[in-house]
Amino acid sequence: MIQRIVLYVMLVQSALFADTWNIALDNDLLFGSDDSYTGGGVISWMSSRYEANSTEYHNGYINFIRQSVEMIPFVELSHKELHASISLQEVIITPSDINATEPNYDDLPYVGYLGSHFSLFASDDTSFDQYRFSLGIIGENSGAEWIQTKIHELINNDPPRGWDNQLGPQFMMGLGYLHGTRSYEKRLFYSVDFEWFNSYYGDVGNVLVDIGAGSMVRFGQNMPRNFIVFSTFFNNTPSQILNLDLRPDVWGWAVDMGMSANYIPYFYLFEAAKEEGYNFYTPSVVMTAKMSLNLFIQNVHMSLDLFPTGTAKENSHTSSWGRFSVSWYIQ
């Protein structure tokens, strides 16, 4: 029910204000596997830009989330441009053998997650802060079994047979913070620009507690004035659709790449699986790389992203995946 309410709010906001939308689809088949993070998707809405020092916010959602963030001690928003966003995210995790009906306690369990993320972005030309509040559900009501089964029917693959053993149900709630900076930029030649971004982030909740940091480089032509950063598991921040409309020419392209390190003292998947008798390796530090190709056409952004992931131990579950996403700005 709460996910339907969130989607309704997103559509109402879109009808009333200029905004940006993003749809991203994830799958690990690009790495020749169908286990660990087997796939998922994100749909995100981001509000129009509100100038620094503005005190009038005709968007009720921006009013609410700004007032909520300003309750945090030492947070100052008066000299920042503000965007608000809402995202819906689906995550599907499976073991390597999806034909088995009984759980393999040396492998990952089946897990489905459906979450809503409510964020405020406060930015200037060189940095931004993202304040995020998340709600979600883990278990049968996430719809992960239905989605994976339908996709396998569509592509004529074997259906997954072990969803009766999935973890959950579990209600999820969490708070997140991310800070990103444009640390360096330079015009290389002709109209090709180079940018270097750094970021750090943290999450606290009943499903995930983590901290991390990442570094990215980007070069291209006619790129939007936004930020390319990492954010927790599955890189779910919509920072890449900030200021999508701020590009002078019709065409543009970009290549970006980088890495992040994520320290995870608590993750529900690991803890709940242990209670069920699973005995797979649970990493405390996860390293993730990113390589991305981007194309910009007027107010549309298309990208293909690859996320190779690894841990410090051989033969552990790595969750490498690819993502195809489309973003568009509506005036």
C-alpha positions as CSV (number, residue, x, y, z in Angstrom):
1,M,0.0,0.0,0.0
2,I,2.7,2.5,0.9
3,Q,4.5,1.9,-2.4
4,R,1.3,2.8,-4.3
5,I,1.0,6.0,-2.3
6,V,4.6,6.9,-3.1
7,L,4.0,6.4,-6.8
8,Y,0.8,8.5,-6.7
9,V,2.7,11.3,-5.0
10,M,5.4,11.1,-7.7
11,L,2.8,11.4,-10.5
12,V,1.0,14.3,-8.8
13,Q,4.3,16.2,-8.4
14,S,5.1,15.5,-12.0
15,A,1.8,16.9,-13.2
16,L,2.2,20.2,-11.3
17,F,5.9,21.1,-11.7
18,A,8.8,20.9,-14.1
19,D,10.9,17.9,-13.1
20,T,13.2,15.1,-14.1
21,W,12.5,11.4,-14.3
22,N,14.9,8.5,-14.4
23,I,14.2,4.8,-15.0
24,A,17.1,2.3,-14.4
25,L,17.1,-1.5,-15.0
26,D,19.7,-3.7,-13.4
27,N,20.8,-7.2,-14.3
28,D,23.9,-9.4,-13.8
29,L,23.6,-11.3,-17.1
30,L,26.2,-8.9,-18.6
31,F,28.7,-10.7,-16.3
32,G,27.4,-14.2,-17.3
33,S,25.7,-15.0,-14.0
34,D,22.2,-15.1,-12.5
35,D,22.9,-15.1,-8.8
36,S,23.7,-12.8,-5.9
37,Y,22.3,-9.4,-7.0
38,T,20.5,-10.9,-9.9
39,G,18.6,-7.8,-10.9
40,G,16.2,-5.0,-10.0
41,G,15.3,-1.5,-11.0
42,V,14.8,2.1,-9.8
43,I,12.3,4.8,-10.9
44,S,13.1,8.3,-9.6
45,W,11.5,11.7,-9.8
46,M,13.4,14.9,-9.0
47,S,11.8,18.3,-8.5
48,S,12.7,21.5,-10.3
49,R,15.5,23.7,-9.0
50,Y,14.9,26.2,-6.2
51,E,17.4,29.0,-6.0
52,A,19.6,29.7,-3.0
53,N,18.1,32.0,-0.3
54,S,14.5,31.5,-1.7
55,T,12.0,31.3,1.1
56,E,8.9,30.5,-1.1
57,Y,8.4,26.8,-2.0
58,H,5.1,26.2,-3.8
59,N,5.9,22.5,-3.9
60,G,4.5,21.1,-0.7
61,Y,6.8,18.1,-0.7
62,I,9.9,20.3,-0.9
63,N,8.5,22.4,2.0
64,F,8.0,19.3,4.1
65,I,11.4,17.7,3.4
66,R,13.3,20.9,3.8
67,Q,11.7,21.6,7.2
68,S,12.5,18.1,8.3
69,V,16.2,18.3,7.3
70,E,16.5,21.8,8.9
71,M,15.7,20.1,12.3
72,I,19.1,18.4,12.1
73,P,21.7,20.3,14.2
74,F,24.3,22.3,12.2
75,V,22.5,21.9,8.8
76,E,22.4,25.2,6.9
77,L,20.4,25.3,3.6
78,S,19.9,29.0,3.0
79,H,22.8,29.4,0.5
80,K,22.2,26.2,-1.5
81,E,20.1,25.3,-4.5
82,L,17.5,22.7,-3.5
83,H,16.0,19.7,-5.3
84,A,13.8,17.1,-3.7
85,S,13.5,13.5,-5.1
86,I,11.5,10.3,-4.6
87,S,12.6,6.9,-5.7
88,L,11.1,3.4,-5.8
89,Q,13.6,0.6,-5.9
90,E,13.3,-3.2,-6.4
91,V,16.2,-5.5,-5.4
92,I,16.2,-9.3,-6.3
93,I,18.9,-11.5,-4.7
94,T,19.1,-15.3,-5.5
95,P,21.5,-18.2,-5.0
96,S,23.5,-19.6,-8.0
97,D,21.2,-22.6,-8.5
98,I,17.7,-21.4,-9.1
99,N,16.5,-24.8,-10.1
100,A,16.8,-26.2,-6.6
101,T,13.6,-26.1,-4.4
102,E,15.5,-26.7,-1.1
103,P,17.9,-24.0,0.3
104,N,21.6,-24.4,-0.2
105,Y,23.0,-23.3,3.1
106,D,26.5,-22.7,1.6
107,D,25.0,-20.2,-0.8
108,L,22.9,-17.0,-0.6
109,P,19.2,-17.2,0.3
110,Y,16.4,-15.7,-1.9
111,V,15.7,-12.1,-0.9
112,G,13.3,-9.6,-2.3
113,Y,13.3,-5.9,-1.3
114,L,11.0,-3.0,-2.4
115,G,11.9,0.4,-1.0
116,S,11.0,4.1,-1.2
117,H,13.6,6.8,-0.8
118,F,12.8,10.4,0.0
119,S,15.7,12.8,-0.5
120,L,16.6,16.5,-0.3
121,F,19.6,17.6,-2.4
122,A,21.4,20.9,-1.3
123,S,24.0,21.9,-3.8
124,D,26.2,24.6,-5.1
125,D,28.6,24.6,-8.1
126,T,31.3,22.4,-6.4
127,S,29.5,20.2,-3.9
128,F,26.2,18.7,-2.7
129,D,24.6,17.0,0.3
130,Q,21.9,14.4,0.0
131,Y,19.7,13.7,3.1
132,R,17.7,10.6,2.6
133,F,14.8,8.8,4.5
134,S,13.9,5.3,3.4
135,L,11.0,2.9,4.0
136,G,10.6,-0.6,2.5
137,I,9.6,-4.2,2.9
138,I,11.6,-7.4,2.6
139,G,9.9,-10.7,1.8
140,E,6.9,-12.0,-0.2
141,N,5.2,-8.6,-0.5
142,S,8.2,-7.1,-2.3
143,G,7.0,-8.7,-5.5
144,A,10.5,-10.1,-6.3
145,E,9.4,-13.6,-7.0
146,W,6.7,-12.5,-9.4
147,I,9.0,-10.1,-11.3
148,Q,11.8,-12.6,-11.7
149,T,9.4,-15.4,-12.8
150,K,7.8,-13.1,-15.4
151,I,11.2,-12.0,-16.8
152,H,12.4,-15.6,-17.1
153,E,9.1,-16.5,-18.9
154,L,9.7,-13.5,-21.3
155,I,13.3,-14.6,-22.1
156,N,12.5,-18.3,-22.1
157,N,14.8,-19.1,-19.1
158,D,14.2,-21.7,-16.4
159,P,11.9,-20.4,-13.7
160,P,13.3,-19.8,-10.2
161,R,12.1,-22.6,-7.9
162,G,13.3,-21.7,-4.5
163,W,11.3,-18.5,-3.6
164,D,9.3,-20.5,-1.0
165,N,12.5,-20.2,1.1
166,Q,13.0,-16.4,0.8
167,L,13.9,-14.3,3.9
168,G,11.4,-12.1,5.5
169,P,9.0,-10.6,6.1
170,Q,10.8,-7.5,7.5
171,F,9.8,-3.8,7.5
172,M,12.7,-1.6,6.6
173,M,13.4,2.0,7.8
174,G,16.7,4.0,7.5
175,L,18.4,7.3,7.3
176,G,21.2,8.1,4.8
177,Y,23.6,11.0,4.1
178,L,25.9,11.5,1.2
179,H,28.4,14.3,0.5
180,G,29.9,14.7,-3.0
181,T,32.4,17.2,-4.4
182,R,33.7,18.2,-7.7
183,S,37.3,18.2,-6.6
184,Y,39.0,19.2,-10.0
185,E,38.0,20.1,-13.5
186,K,39.9,21.1,-16.6
187,R,39.3,21.7,-20.3
188,L,41.4,19.0,-22.1
189,F,41.2,19.9,-25.8
190,Y,38.6,21.4,-28.1
191,S,35.3,21.0,-26.1
192,V,36.3,17.9,-24.1
193,D,36.2,18.5,-20.3
194,F,37.6,16.4,-17.5
195,E,36.1,16.2,-14.0
196,W,37.2,14.5,-10.8
197,F,34.6,13.7,-8.0
198,N,34.9,12.4,-4.5
199,S,32.2,11.4,-2.1
200,Y,31.6,9.8,1.3
201,Y,28.3,8.4,2.7
202,G,26.7,6.6,5.6
203,D,23.4,4.7,6.4
204,V,21.8,3.9,9.7
205,G,18.7,1.7,9.9
206,N,17.2,-1.7,11.0
207,V,18.4,-3.3,7.7
208,L,21.7,-1.7,6.9
209,V,24.4,0.2,8.8
210,D,27.4,1.2,6.7
211,I,29.9,3.9,5.8
212,G,31.8,4.3,2.6
213,A,33.8,6.6,0.2
214,G,34.3,6.7,-3.5
215,S,36.2,8.5,-6.2
216,M,35.1,9.0,-9.9
217,V,36.5,10.7,-13.0
218,R,34.5,11.8,-16.0
219,F,35.4,13.3,-19.4
220,G,33.2,14.2,-22.3
221,Q,31.5,17.0,-24.3
222,N,28.4,19.1,-23.3
223,M,27.9,17.3,-20.0
224,P,25.3,18.5,-17.4
225,R,26.5,20.4,-14.4
226,N,25.9,17.6,-11.9
227,F,27.8,15.0,-9.8
228,I,28.8,11.4,-10.4
229,V,29.2,9.6,-7.1
230,F,28.7,6.3,-5.3
231,S,26.0,5.7,-2.7
232,T,25.8,2.6,-0.6
233,F,24.6,-0.8,-2.0
234,F,23.4,-0.8,-5.7
235,N,24.3,2.9,-6.2
236,N,20.8,4.2,-5.8
237,T,21.4,8.0,-5.5
238,P,19.8,10.0,-8.3
239,S,22.5,12.7,-8.2
240,Q,23.2,12.0,-11.9
241,I,19.9,13.7,-12.9
242,L,20.6,16.9,-11.1
243,N,20.6,19.9,-13.5
244,L,20.0,17.7,-16.5
245,D,18.6,20.7,-18.3
246,L,21.8,22.8,-17.8
247,R,23.5,21.9,-21.1
248,P,24.2,24.4,-23.9
249,D,24.0,22.1,-26.9
250,V,21.7,19.4,-28.3
251,W,24.2,16.5,-28.3
252,G,26.7,15.4,-25.7
253,W,28.6,12.4,-24.4
254,A,30.6,11.3,-21.4
255,V,32.6,8.4,-20.0
256,D,33.0,8.0,-16.3
257,M,34.8,5.4,-14.1
258,G,35.8,5.0,-10.5
259,M,35.8,2.9,-7.3
260,S,34.2,2.9,-3.9
261,A,34.9,1.0,-0.6
262,N,32.0,0.1,1.7
263,Y,32.4,-1.0,5.3
264,I,29.3,-2.9,6.5
265,P,29.0,-3.6,10.3
266,Y,25.4,-4.7,9.9
267,F,23.3,-6.0,7.0
268,Y,20.0,-7.8,7.5
269,L,20.6,-10.2,4.7
270,F,23.7,-11.6,6.5
271,E,22.3,-11.6,10.0
272,A,18.9,-13.2,9.0
273,A,20.6,-15.8,6.9
274,K,22.8,-16.8,9.7
275,E,19.8,-17.3,12.0
276,E,18.3,-19.6,9.3
277,G,21.4,-21.7,9.2
278,Y,23.2,-20.3,6.1
279,N,27.0,-20.5,6.3
280,F,28.3,-18.4,3.4
281,Y,31.1,-15.8,3.6
282,T,29.8,-12.5,4.8
283,P,32.2,-9.6,3.9
284,S,32.7,-6.6,6.1
285,V,34.3,-4.5,3.3
286,V,33.0,-4.5,-0.3
287,M,34.9,-2.9,-3.2
288,T,32.9,-1.7,-6.2
289,A,34.1,-0.3,-9.5
290,K,32.0,1.6,-12.0
291,M,32.5,2.1,-15.8
292,S,29.8,4.1,-17.7
293,L,29.0,5.3,-21.2
294,N,26.6,8.2,-21.5
295,L,24.8,9.9,-24.3
296,F,22.9,13.2,-24.1
297,I,20.3,14.3,-26.6
298,Q,18.5,17.5,-25.8
299,N,16.8,16.8,-22.4
300,V,17.4,13.0,-22.5
301,H,20.3,11.1,-20.9
302,M,20.9,7.4,-21.7
303,S,23.6,5.4,-20.0
304,L,25.1,1.9,-19.8
305,D,26.8,1.2,-16.5
306,L,28.9,-1.7,-15.3
307,F,29.5,-2.4,-11.6
308,P,32.2,-5.1,-11.0
309,T,32.2,-5.9,-7.3
310,G,34.6,-7.9,-5.2
311,T,35.7,-8.7,-1.6
312,A,38.9,-9.6,0.1
313,K,38.2,-13.3,0.0
314,E,38.4,-15.7,-3.0
315,N,35.3,-17.5,-4.2
316,S,33.0,-15.2,-2.3
317,H,29.7,-13.8,-3.8
318,T,30.5,-10.6,-5.7
319,S,27.2,-9.3,-7.0
320,S,28.6,-7.7,-10.2
321,W,25.9,-6.3,-12.4
322,G,25.1,-3.9,-15.3
323,R,22.6,-1.1,-15.5
324,F,20.8,0.6,-18.4
325,S,19.1,3.9,-17.5
326,V,17.1,6.7,-19.2
327,S,16.5,10.1,-17.8
328,W,14.5,13.0,-19.2
329,Y,13.7,16.5,-18.2
330,I,10.2,17.9,-18.6
331,Q,9.7,21.6,-18.7
